[in-house]
Amino acid sequence: MAARKAKIDPWELFWRYVGRLYRGILRSRAANVNSEHLRTQARETVQIYFRQARPELVKLGVSDSHFSEMDESMQYLLQLSSAHNSKSSYLKTLKDLRRSRPKLDAVKELVIGSQAILQPTVFSPSKLEAQILQTLEKMVPSAGLSYRQVLQDLESVGRTSYRGTASELREIVRETLNHLAPDEEVINALGYKPEEGRTAPTMRQKAKFILKARGLGDTALKPSQDALKIVEAGIAALARSVYDRGSLSTHVASTRTGIATVKNYTDALLAELLQTTTKKVS
């Protein structure tokens, strides 16, 4: 059975027609476009625009106001094709069309992106994520809400900023540590000394207090302490990130990857702090 050809997007198909017409007229040696073949191609290009490409963009949500320049150019192209008009007039009209494309491409992507963001996110947490979420929602409800938001952010299609997600991760860790290790208990613990320049216990001191209270030795503490260092450094870097407008899509993709990496370390830390790997959540 022959493979079925993928359907071409009407907008892309229209620009193929524009390119074909432009190349054909450019190769013509006559001062006027007398060729019936080229004039037919011009009419076909106009038809593809008004019957397929434009309606498709309108269906997506692009408003009519964005088409004014292109509509005018297409109407003029149709007029040119009705008689033997100059080659230069065709080329100028087609160049004007091509110059207007980036603006409409950008509008199209913004509309698609906006619709994707507005779509309700359905996420399927892993077993570990479900355990962490369930425990947080019972133990520290506000941290549970933040964790749920992080899961939704990472599964959301079309998201353009993850700095809020970094802040949510910070709050999850901070609130969990504050719940399990209140300042007063940490300060009154044997051997506590405030870190230089700090009047209250740090997150690392709180994590150490929690794990030591469970009878863990220094060797067993190290993986969690290392994870917390990575989480703190990663969140700080992500929260400070500023988009490079020249390569927005690349920056968004790399930021999402960074968030996902930090979240993995956060999950490992939370699993240890909340004992989700050893405790069955009722």
Secondary structure as GFF3:
##gff-version 3
##sequence-region A 1 282
A	DSSP	alpha_helix	10	27	.	.	.	ID=ss1
A	DSSP	alpha_helix	36	48	.	.	.	ID=ss2
A	DSSP	pi_helix	49	53	.	.	.	ID=ss3
A	DSSP	alpha_helix	54	60	.	.	.	ID=ss4
A	DSSP	three_ten_helix	64	67	.	.	.	ID=ss5
A	DSSP	alpha_helix	68	81	.	.	.	ID=ss6
A	DSSP	alpha_helix	87	118	.	.	.	ID=ss7
A	DSSP	alpha_helix	127	139	.	.	.	ID=ss8
A	DSSP	alpha_helix	141	155	.	.	.	ID=ss9
A	DSSP	alpha_helix	163	180	.	.	.	ID=ss10
A	DSSP	alpha_helix	183	187	.	.	.	ID=ss11
A	DSSP	alpha_helix	203	213	.	.	.	ID=ss12
A	DSSP	alpha_helix	218	240	.	.	.	ID=ss13
A	DSSP	three_ten_helix	245	247	.	.	.	ID=ss14
A	DSSP	alpha_helix	248	274	.	.	.	ID=ss15
###
